[in-house]
Amino acid sequence: MGQFTNGSIREDNNIFIFPKDLELTNKDLLEFINYHRQNMANKYRKKLDRYKGKAPKNTVESQSLLKKNNLIVDMPKYLVDTLNGFFVGIPPTLKIDDKDKNAAFQ
C-alpha cells in the first residue's frame, strides 16, 4: 500500500480513493502519480508493447537459440481495435478474395 497523506488505494483492483469532503491539492495528486509510476507503470508499459507488436526482450542467458526465434502476431491490437470499433457502431469487415463468393457472402 502506498503512503498517501489523504488518499488511499484499494489493493484488490488498484483504484485510487480520495475523500470527497477534502480538497484535492497538487501534493495529493503528485502522491498518486508517483505511486503509479513506481508500482503500476511497468505493467501497463508491457501491455502497450504487446499491443504495438513489439518483440519481448530476449537475453542469451535465459533462452536457448531455438526459443529466441519469436514470431510476432499483432493479435492483441487487432482484437482491441475490432472490439472497440464494434462497440462504437463500426461493424467488422469480412471479405473473400473471389468477387462472386464475396458478393454471395455479403
Residue frames as qw, qx, qy, qz and C-alpha x, y, z in Angstrom:
[[0.000, 0.890, 0.456, 0.000, 0.00, 0.00, 0.00],
 [0.409, 0.516, -0.020, 0.752, 1.31, 3.42, -0.91],
 [0.322, -0.448, -0.437, 0.710, 1.98, 6.14, 1.61],
 [0.051, 0.612, 0.402, 0.679, -0.56, 8.89, 0.98],
 [0.010, 0.098, -0.393, 0.914, -1.30, 11.96, 3.05],
 [0.506, 0.108, 0.277, -0.810, -5.08, 11.95, 2.48],
 [0.770, 0.238, -0.306, -0.506, -5.98, 9.33, -0.12],
 [0.612, -0.266, 0.742, -0.063, -5.67, 5.57, -0.33],
 [0.456, 0.342, -0.661, -0.488, -5.60, 2.77, -2.88],
 [0.899, -0.086, 0.249, -0.351, -7.62, -0.43, -2.94],
 [0.300, -0.479, 0.801, 0.198, -5.29, -3.41, -3.15],
 [0.645, 0.220, 0.731, -0.033, -7.67, -5.76, -4.97],
 [0.569, 0.642, 0.454, 0.241, -8.18, -3.64, -8.09],
 [0.480, -0.085, 0.086, 0.869, -5.74, -0.69, -7.75],
 [0.004, 0.806, 0.417, 0.420, -8.38, 2.04, -7.54],
 [0.266, 0.132, -0.319, 0.900, -7.22, 5.35, -6.11],
 [0.305, -0.738, -0.597, -0.075, -9.61, 6.67, -3.46],
 [0.202, 0.181, -0.230, 0.935, -9.75, 10.23, -2.18],
 [0.027, -0.532, -0.707, 0.464, -12.24, 11.53, 0.44],
 [0.172, 0.652, 0.508, 0.536, -14.91, 13.70, -1.17],
 [0.293, -0.915, -0.268, 0.064, -15.02, 16.16, 1.75],
 [0.508, -0.574, 0.214, 0.605, -11.35, 17.15, 1.24],
 [0.436, 0.848, -0.133, -0.269, -9.91, 19.36, -1.46],
 [0.910, 0.143, 0.172, 0.349, -7.55, 17.60, -3.87],
 [0.128, -0.908, 0.251, 0.309, -4.26, 19.51, -3.76],
 [0.556, 0.684, -0.468, -0.057, -1.21, 19.34, -6.00],
 [0.156, -0.503, 0.816, -0.238, 0.65, 17.42, -3.28],
 [0.717, 0.059, 0.606, -0.339, -2.08, 14.77, -3.13],
 [0.783, 0.581, -0.017, -0.221, -2.17, 14.45, -6.90],
 [0.321, 0.701, -0.635, 0.050, 1.61, 14.09, -7.10],
 [0.442, -0.323, 0.792, -0.271, 1.50, 11.31, -4.49],
 [0.821, 0.303, 0.410, -0.259, -0.95, 9.35, -6.66],
 [0.630, 0.727, -0.255, -0.098, 1.13, 9.99, -9.80],
 [0.043, 0.651, -0.746, 0.131, 4.38, 8.91, -8.13],
 [0.638, -0.124, 0.711, -0.269, 2.76, 5.76, -6.75],
 [0.826, 0.491, 0.183, -0.207, 1.51, 4.89, -10.22],
 [0.443, 0.765, -0.467, -0.011, 4.94, 5.48, -11.78],
 [0.138, -0.541, 0.803, -0.210, 6.71, 3.33, -9.19],
 [0.469, -0.057, 0.833, -0.287, 4.25, 0.45, -8.86],
 [0.651, 0.460, 0.545, -0.259, 1.95, 0.23, -11.86],
 [0.375, 0.766, -0.248, -0.460, 3.50, 1.87, -14.95],
 [0.085, -0.421, 0.864, 0.265, 5.77, -1.09, -15.82],
 [0.444, 0.264, 0.848, -0.118, 2.77, -3.44, -16.08],
 [0.479, 0.759, 0.286, -0.335, 0.99, -1.07, -18.47],
 [0.122, 0.733, -0.524, -0.416, 4.18, -0.50, -20.49],
 [0.270, -0.153, 0.934, 0.176, 4.46, -4.27, -21.10],
 [0.460, 0.526, 0.694, -0.175, 0.83, -4.41, -22.22],
 [0.331, 0.839, -0.050, -0.428, 1.35, -1.45, -24.55],
 [0.050, -0.536, 0.757, 0.371, 4.38, -3.17, -26.11],
 [0.361, 0.157, 0.917, 0.061, 2.28, -6.30, -26.75],
 [0.416, 0.732, 0.419, -0.339, -0.48, -4.13, -28.25],
 [0.249, 0.829, -0.298, -0.402, 2.01, -2.46, -30.60],
 [0.950, 0.308, -0.049, 0.013, 3.53, -5.82, -31.58],
 [0.108, 0.790, -0.580, 0.166, 6.99, -5.23, -30.15],
 [0.801, 0.080, -0.584, 0.100, 9.04, -8.34, -29.54],
 [0.700, -0.714, 0.002, -0.006, 9.79, -9.27, -25.92],
 [0.039, 0.823, -0.560, 0.081, 13.32, -8.65, -24.74],
 [0.988, -0.001, -0.148, 0.054, 15.42, -11.81, -25.13],
 [0.223, -0.803, 0.552, -0.018, 18.66, -12.48, -23.35],
 [0.586, 0.402, -0.701, -0.061, 21.20, -15.09, -24.34],
 [0.024, -0.263, 0.850, -0.456, 21.44, -16.40, -20.78],
 [0.525, 0.076, 0.549, -0.646, 17.73, -17.01, -20.27],
 [0.817, 0.400, 0.215, -0.356, 16.74, -18.59, -23.59],
 [0.642, -0.104, 0.629, 0.426, 18.27, -21.04, -25.99],
 [0.021, -0.243, 0.493, 0.835, 18.74, -20.20, -29.65],
 [0.074, -0.339, -0.856, -0.382, 15.59, -22.05, -30.68],
 [0.145, -0.707, -0.637, 0.270, 13.41, -20.21, -28.19],
 [0.166, -0.490, 0.011, 0.856, 14.74, -16.79, -29.27],
 [0.014, -0.100, -0.630, -0.770, 13.05, -17.00, -32.67],
 [0.219, 0.467, 0.645, -0.564, 9.73, -15.34, -31.91],
 [0.075, 0.409, 0.629, 0.657, 7.01, -14.79, -34.45],
 [0.084, 0.263, 0.379, -0.883, 5.15, -11.61, -33.55],
 [0.031, -0.520, -0.756, -0.397, 1.43, -11.75, -34.33],
 [0.061, -0.150, 0.140, -0.977, -0.40, -8.48, -33.88],
 [0.333, -0.446, -0.807, -0.196, -3.47, -10.23, -32.45],
 [0.227, -0.532, -0.550, 0.603, -3.91, -8.05, -29.30],
 [0.043, 0.304, -0.115, -0.945, -4.07, -4.87, -31.42],
 [0.260, -0.138, -0.719, -0.630, -6.47, -6.48, -33.89],
 [0.319, -0.479, -0.813, 0.086, -8.79, -7.70, -31.13],
 [0.165, -0.513, -0.380, 0.752, -8.80, -4.41, -29.23],
 [0.098, 0.226, -0.283, -0.927, -9.36, -2.29, -32.34],
 [0.283, -0.230, -0.793, -0.489, -12.08, -4.59, -33.69],
 [0.303, -0.535, -0.754, 0.230, -13.97, -4.77, -30.39],
 [0.104, -0.470, -0.221, 0.848, -13.68, -1.02, -29.75],
 [0.162, 0.091, -0.470, -0.863, -14.92, -0.28, -33.26],
 [0.291, -0.348, -0.853, -0.259, -17.79, -2.73, -32.89],
 [0.251, -0.566, -0.650, 0.441, -18.96, -1.13, -29.64],
 [0.019, 0.493, 0.057, -0.868, -18.99, 2.38, -31.14],
 [0.615, 0.578, 0.292, -0.451, -21.03, 1.20, -34.11],
 [0.363, 0.624, -0.584, -0.371, -18.45, 0.14, -36.73],
 [0.963, -0.023, 0.208, -0.170, -19.13, -3.47, -37.72],
 [0.491, -0.435, 0.654, 0.377, -16.19, -5.74, -38.54],
 [0.570, 0.589, -0.320, -0.475, -15.41, -6.16, -42.22],
 [0.692, -0.115, 0.706, 0.094, -15.28, -9.69, -43.60],
 [0.506, 0.657, -0.311, -0.464, -14.09, -10.21, -47.18],
 [0.840, 0.025, 0.510, 0.185, -13.32, -13.09, -49.52],
 [0.221, -0.438, 0.491, 0.720, -10.81, -12.62, -52.35],
 [0.151, 0.275, 0.813, 0.490, -13.11, -14.12, -55.01],
 [0.213, -0.015, -0.014, -0.977, -15.61, -11.40, -56.04],
 [0.588, -0.220, -0.563, -0.537, -18.51, -13.76, -56.73],
 [0.594, -0.295, -0.705, 0.251, -18.11, -15.60, -53.44],
 [0.183, -0.104, -0.369, 0.905, -17.66, -12.29, -51.60],
 [0.365, -0.140, -0.214, -0.895, -20.91, -10.93, -53.08],
 [0.674, -0.292, -0.622, -0.271, -22.78, -14.07, -52.04],
 [0.516, -0.197, -0.624, 0.552, -21.20, -13.93, -48.58],
 [0.001, -0.005, -0.213, 0.977, -22.13, -10.30, -48.02]]
